[in-house]
Amino acid sequence: MSRAQRIQVSVVVLGDVGRSPRMLYHALALASALAEVDVVGYAGSALDPAVRDHDHIRWHLLSPDDERTRHGSSGLRFLARALIKVVRDCVSLLWHLLRVVRKPDVILVQSPPAVPTLLIALLAARLRSARLVVDWHNLGYTMLALRLGERHPLVRLAHRYERHFGRRADAHLCVSRRLQEALATEWDIPGAVVFYDRPSAAFAPTPSAVREDVLGRLGNAIGLPIGEDVRAAPGGSRRPALLVSSTSWTADEDFAVLVDALTQCDERIRAHQESAGRDAFPPLHVVLTGRGPLRDRWEAEIAKLDLRRIHLRTMWLAAEDYPVFLGAADLGLCLHRSSSGLDLPMKIADMFGAGLPVCVLDYGPVLGEQVRHGVNGLLFRTSEELAEQLYTLFQGFPDDSPLLDALRRNVLAGSGRRWDDEWNAVARHVFDT
């Protein structure tokens, strides 16, 4: 397809573009199939070269604000910082959409954040005769309510704002059927297209030779000799189990339930070893990946723990290491506690793509669209339930762990559909002009 035949699409991400994989996948799919793409968003994390260097994508990266300062403030200081950020974003985003990017046929917006994205994108779309497509990942006002409370006047105002401007878009994508239903019945936005997150082709089980190399290299970087233990264990028996939780260290993730569960499980493992011998239970290596505003706080809490057979570490993984590390792990952990009860964590799709069964914090019926309890993962509501699940899954690991093995088989059997398949089947037609 020649450049003259391609449509023009502006992709707007008012967040760290490198930590917005769904929007990066959109940009890559559009650029590969039918569009010249301009991406407007915050600089920050490194971009995958396949997207960064694509011939049909131009980047317009804004200077990021200080995320830790913003999330660390409260009360009037938080409101003042938020107001300054909104004004700055309005000016910068409007300038880019009206004066910097090529005249778009379509503007694709990620929401949340809804403020000021929906208003500015709608204004730019009307002034430039473009269609506005909103990709709903969640409801922004519910995330604000985590900090201010549901009854706060600003939360109510944000709710009305989001509904008023969101319903004026020309087309809508959303991440779950429950969210689709809520948009239709509560916000008068019918016809939103359910576009489930799927893993990219990069996510797959990691071959054993590559596994030893990546675990040795990354394990040494965080003071956790995972690779050494794997190679040293005769026949692979009693090797340590690797558990991974991908996190953005934000308020909609429940780290307290994980810390409590690991403490309880560690005590139970110690009791088991006192009666059955030191090597009767494998060590559990738990790695929390990612960056975010609450990381420092929780690293301080983790440092206080007195864990003996469970080793808990945090680390940041480069884009090229992340899928390989997931594919080398034995279990995925998801601590996401949805602010709306309507969204689905993309990290679970990545874990399934890597062949990982999951233990997932149960925050509502929407999870049934992605996780089948006892089939491809386990749902838990309390730290006690998670501790019991971890103990049961790994008690005979790696030679005699029937539940874990069954979950993994089911994940591998059901992980065939990938991002490109889903985008071409479900989302592509939304961008037809």
C-alpha positions in Angstrom: 0.0 0.0 0.0 1.5 3.4 -1.0 1.7 6.3 1.4 -0.9 8.1 -0.8 -3.4 5.3 -0.2 -2.9 5.2 3.6 -5.2 7.0 6.1 -3.7 9.3 8.7 -4.1 8.3 12.4 -3.1 10.2 15.4 -2.7 8.0 18.5 -2.9 9.9 21.9 -1.5 8.4 25.1 -1.3 10.8 28.0 1.0 8.5 29.9 4.4 6.9 29.5 4.1 5.5 26.0 6.7 2.8 26.7 4.4 1.5 29.5 1.2 1.5 27.3 1.6 -1.7 25.4 -2.0 -1.8 24.1 -1.6 1.6 22.4 1.8 0.7 21.1 0.3 -2.5 19.6 -2.5 -0.3 18.0 0.1 2.0 16.5 2.1 -0.9 15.1 -0.9 -2.7 13.7 -2.2 0.5 12.1 1.2 1.3 10.6 1.7 -2.2 9.3 -1.7 -2.5 7.7 -3.3 0.8 6.6 -2.1 4.0 8.1 0.5 6.7 8.5 0.6 7.1 12.3 1.5 10.0 14.6 1.9 9.0 18.3 1.6 11.8 20.9 2.5 10.8 24.5 4.9 11.1 27.3 8.5 10.1 27.0 9.8 7.7 29.6 10.4 4.0 29.2 12.4 2.7 26.3 10.4 1.8 23.2 10.6 -1.6 21.4 12.7 -1.0 18.3 10.0 -2.6 16.1 7.7 0.2 17.0 10.2 3.0 17.6 11.9 2.6 14.2 8.8 1.8 12.0 8.8 3.7 8.7 5.1 4.6 9.1 5.2 5.9 12.6 6.3 9.4 13.8 6.8 10.2 17.4 5.9 13.3 19.3 7.1 12.8 22.9 6.2 15.2 25.7 8.3 15.8 28.7 6.9 13.7 31.6 5.9 15.0 35.0 7.4 13.8 38.2 5.2 10.7 38.8 6.4 10.0 42.3 6.0 13.6 43.4 2.5 13.7 42.0 1.3 10.4 43.6 3.1 11.2 46.8 1.1 14.4 47.4 -2.3 14.6 49.0 -5.1 17.0 49.9 -4.8 20.5 48.5 -1.3 19.9 47.3 -2.5 17.0 45.2 -5.4 19.1 43.8 -3.1 22.0 42.9 -0.6 19.7 41.2 -3.4 18.0 39.3 -4.8 21.3 38.1 -1.4 22.5 36.9 -1.0 19.2 35.1 -4.4 19.4 33.4 -3.7 23.0 32.2 -0.3 22.0 30.9 -1.7 18.9 29.1 -4.5 20.9 27.5 -2.1 23.4 26.0 0.5 20.8 24.9 -2.0 18.3 23.5 -4.1 20.9 21.6 -1.0 22.4 20.1 0.2 19.0 18.9 -3.1 17.8 17.5 -3.8 21.1 15.7 -0.4 22.3 14.6 2.2 19.5 14.8 0.8 16.2 13.6 -0.3 15.5 10.1 -4.0 16.2 9.4 -5.6 13.0 10.8 -8.5 11.0 9.4 -8.8 9.3 12.8 -7.7 10.3 16.3 -7.4 7.3 18.6 -7.4 8.1 22.3 -6.7 5.9 25.3 -9.0 6.5 28.3 -8.3 6.8 31.1 -6.9 9.3 31.6 -10.0 11.0 30.5 -9.1 14.5 31.7 -8.2 16.4 29.6 -7.8 13.9 26.8 -11.4 13.4 25.8 -12.2 17.1 25.6 -9.1 18.1 23.7 -9.2 15.1 21.3 -12.9 15.8 20.6 -12.2 19.5 19.9 -9.2 18.6 17.6 -11.2 16.0 15.8 -14.1 18.4 15.0 -11.7 21.2 14.0 -9.8 18.9 11.7 -12.7 16.9 10.4 -11.4 13.7 11.8 -13.2 10.7 13.4 -12.6 10.2 17.2 -12.2 6.7 18.4 -11.9 6.1 22.2 -10.3 2.9 23.5 -11.8 2.4 27.0 -9.4 0.6 29.3 -11.3 1.5 32.5 -13.4 4.4 33.8 -11.2 7.3 34.9 -13.4 8.7 37.6 -13.3 5.4 39.5 -9.5 5.7 39.6 -9.7 9.2 40.9 -12.1 7.9 43.6 -9.4 5.6 44.9 -7.6 8.8 46.1 -10.4 11.2 46.9 -13.3 8.9 47.8 -16.5 8.2 45.8 -18.4 11.2 47.3 -15.8 13.8 46.6 -17.2 16.7 44.4 -14.3 16.3 41.9 -15.0 12.6 41.5 -18.7 13.5 40.7 -17.6 16.2 38.3 -15.1 13.8 36.6 -17.9 11.3 36.2 -20.1 13.8 34.4 -17.3 15.1 32.3 -16.2 11.6 31.2 -19.7 10.5 30.3 -20.5 13.8 28.5 -17.5 14.0 26.3 -17.0 10.2 25.9 -20.4 9.6 24.4 -19.6 12.2 21.6 -16.9 10.1 20.1 -17.6 8.5 16.7 -16.6 4.9 17.7 -15.6 3.0 20.8 -13.4 0.0 21.7 -13.3 -1.5 25.2 -11.5 -4.3 27.0 -14.4 -6.4 28.4 -18.0 -7.3 27.8 -18.9 -6.0 31.2 -17.4 -2.6 30.4 -19.3 -2.7 27.1 -22.6 -3.3 28.9 -21.9 -0.5 31.4 -21.1 2.0 28.7 -24.4 1.1 26.9 -26.7 1.1 29.9 -25.2 3.8 32.2 -23.5 6.2 29.8 -25.7 5.8 26.6 -22.8 4.6 24.6 -24.1 1.7 22.6 -22.1 -0.4 20.2 -18.7 -0.3 21.8 -16.6 -3.0 20.3 -15.2 -5.5 22.8 -11.5 -5.9 21.9 -9.8 -8.2 24.3 -6.2 -7.9 25.1 -4.1 -10.7 23.5 -0.4 -11.4 23.9 1.9 -10.4 21.1 3.9 -13.1 19.3 6.9 -12.3 21.5 5.2 -14.1 24.5 5.8 -17.9 24.5 7.3 -20.5 26.8 11.1 -20.0 27.0 13.2 -22.9 25.8 15.2 -24.6 28.6 18.7 -23.5 27.4 17.5 -19.8 27.1 15.8 -20.1 30.4 19.0 -21.0 32.3 20.8 -18.1 30.6 18.2 -15.4 31.2 17.5 -16.5 34.8 21.2 -16.7 35.6 21.8 -13.2 34.2 18.8 -11.5 35.6 18.9 -13.4 38.9 22.4 -12.2 39.6 21.4 -8.7 38.9 18.9 -8.8 41.9 21.0 -11.0 44.2 18.8 -14.0 43.5 20.8 -17.0 42.2 17.9 -18.5 40.2 20.0 -19.7 37.3 22.7 -21.3 39.5 20.1 -23.2 41.5 18.4 -24.5 38.3 21.7 -25.8 36.9 22.9 -27.3 40.2 19.8 -29.3 40.9 20.3 -32.9 39.7 17.7 -33.8 37.2 15.9 -30.5 37.9 14.5 -31.9 41.2 13.8 -29.5 44.1 14.9 -26.6 41.9 13.4 -23.3 43.1 10.1 -22.2 41.7 9.9 -18.8 40.0 6.8 -16.7 40.6 6.4 -13.4 38.7 4.0 -10.4 39.2 4.0 -7.7 36.6 3.1 -4.4 38.3 2.9 -0.7 37.7 3.1 0.0 41.4 -0.1 1.9 41.6 -3.0 2.2 44.0 -5.2 -0.3 42.1 -2.9 -3.1 43.0 -3.1 -4.9 46.4 0.5 -5.5 47.5 -0.7 -5.9 51.1 -2.5 -9.2 50.3 0.7 -10.5 48.6 3.0 -9.6 51.5 0.6 -11.2 54.1 0.2 -14.3 51.9 3.9 -14.8 51.5 4.4 -14.4 55.2 1.8 -17.1 56.0 3.1 -19.4 53.3 6.7 -19.1 54.5 5.6 -20.0 58.1 3.8 -23.0 56.7 6.8 -24.1 54.6 9.0 -23.9 57.7 6.6 -26.1 59.7 6.5 -28.6 56.8 10.3 -28.7 56.7 10.6 -29.3 60.5 8.6 -32.4 60.1 9.7 -33.7 56.7 13.2 -32.4 56.3 14.9 -29.3 54.9 14.6 -30.2 51.3 11.0 -31.3 51.5 9.7 -28.1 49.9 11.3 -26.1 47.2 12.4 -22.4 47.8 10.0 -19.9 46.2 11.5 -17.0 44.3 9.0 -14.2 43.8 9.9 -11.3 41.5 7.8 -8.1 41.2 8.7 -6.4 38.0 7.9 -2.8 36.8 8.2 0.8 37.9 5.7 3.1 39.5 4.9 5.6 42.2 4.5 3.1 45.1 7.6 1.0 44.5 9.8 2.8 47.0 7.2 2.5 49.7 6.7 -1.2 49.2 10.3 -2.0 48.8 10.8 -0.5 52.3 8.0 -2.8 53.6 9.5 -5.9 51.9 12.9 -5.1 53.4 11.4 -5.6 56.9 10.1 -9.1 56.2 11.7 -12.1 57.8 11.2 -14.7 55.1 13.3 -17.9 55.2 12.1 -20.1 52.3 10.5 -17.4 50.1 12.7 -14.9 48.5 11.0 -11.7 47.4 12.7 -9.2 45.0 11.8 -6.3 42.8 13.3 -5.4 39.4 12.8 -3.5 36.1 12.9 -5.6 33.0 13.9 -4.2 29.6 11.3 -4.7 26.8 13.3 -7.5 25.2 13.8 -9.4 28.5 10.2 -9.2 29.8 8.5 -11.9 27.6 11.5 -14.2 28.0 11.4 -13.8 31.8 7.7 -14.5 31.9 8.2 -17.6 29.7 10.8 -18.9 32.1 8.7 -18.6 35.2 6.4 -21.2 36.8 3.5 -19.1 38.0 2.1 -15.6 37.4 0.6 -13.5 40.1 -1.9 -10.7 39.4 -2.6 -8.2 42.3 -4.8 -5.9 40.2 -7.9 -4.7 42.1 -10.0 -2.9 39.5 -11.3 0.5 40.5 -14.5 0.0 38.4 -14.8 -3.8 38.5 -15.1 -3.7 34.7 -11.6 -3.9 33.2 -9.2 -6.8 32.6 -5.5 -6.7 33.3 -3.4 -7.0 30.2 -0.6 -8.7 32.2 -2.8 -11.8 32.4 -3.0 -12.0 28.6 0.8 -11.8 28.5 1.2 -14.5 31.1 -1.1 -16.8 29.2 0.8 -16.2 26.0 4.0 -17.1 27.9 2.4 -20.4 29.0 2.0 -19.3 32.6 -0.9 -20.3 34.8 -2.0 -17.5 37.2 -3.2 -16.7 40.7 -5.4 -13.7 40.4 -7.0 -11.4 42.9 -10.7 -11.8 42.5 -12.4 -8.4 42.2 -15.6 -9.4 40.4 -17.5 -11.4 37.7 -15.7 -9.7 34.8 -12.6 -11.9 35.5 -14.7 -14.8 34.2 -14.2 -13.4 30.7 -10.5 -14.2 31.1 -9.7 -16.6 33.9 -11.5 -19.9 34.6 -10.9 -20.9 38.2 -9.3 -24.3 38.4 -8.8 -24.5 34.6 -6.2 -21.9 33.6 -5.7 -20.2 36.9 -6.9 -19.7 40.5 -8.8 -16.8 42.0 -8.3 -15.6 45.5 -9.9 -13.0 47.7 -7.8 -13.0 50.8 -4.2 -13.5 51.8 -5.2 -16.8 53.5 -6.6 -18.1 50.2 -3.5 -17.1 48.3 -1.1 -18.6 50.9 -3.1 -21.9 50.7 -2.9 -21.9 46.9 0.8 -21.3 46.8 1.4 -24.1 49.3 -0.8 -26.5 47.4 0.7 -25.7 44.0 4.3 -26.1 44.9 4.3 -28.7 47.7 5.7 -31.4 45.4 7.3 -29.2 42.9 8.7 -29.9 40.3 8.2 -33.6 40.1 4.8 -34.0 41.8 2.7 -30.9 41.3 -0.4 -32.1 39.6 -2.6 -29.0 39.9 0.1 -26.7 38.6 0.9 -29.1 35.7 -2.8 -29.3 34.8 -3.2 -25.5 34.9 -0.2 -25.1 32.6 -1.5 -27.7 30.1 -4.8 -25.8 29.9 -3.1 -22.5 29.4 -0.9 -23.8 26.6 -3.9 -25.4 25.0 -5.9 -22.1 25.0 -3.2 -19.5 24.2 -3.3 -19.6 20.4 -5.0 -16.3 19.5 -2.5 -13.4 19.4 -2.8 -9.6 19.2 -2.6 -9.4 15.4 -5.3 -12.0 15.0 -7.6 -10.2 17.4 -6.9 -6.7 15.9 -7.6 -7.8 12.3 -10.7 -9.7 13.3 -12.2 -7.2 15.7 -10.7 -3.8 15.7 -9.5 -3.0 12.1 -12.9 -2.2 10.7 -13.4 0.5 13.4 -10.7 2.6 11.6 -12.2 2.4 8.2 -13.0 5.9 6.9 
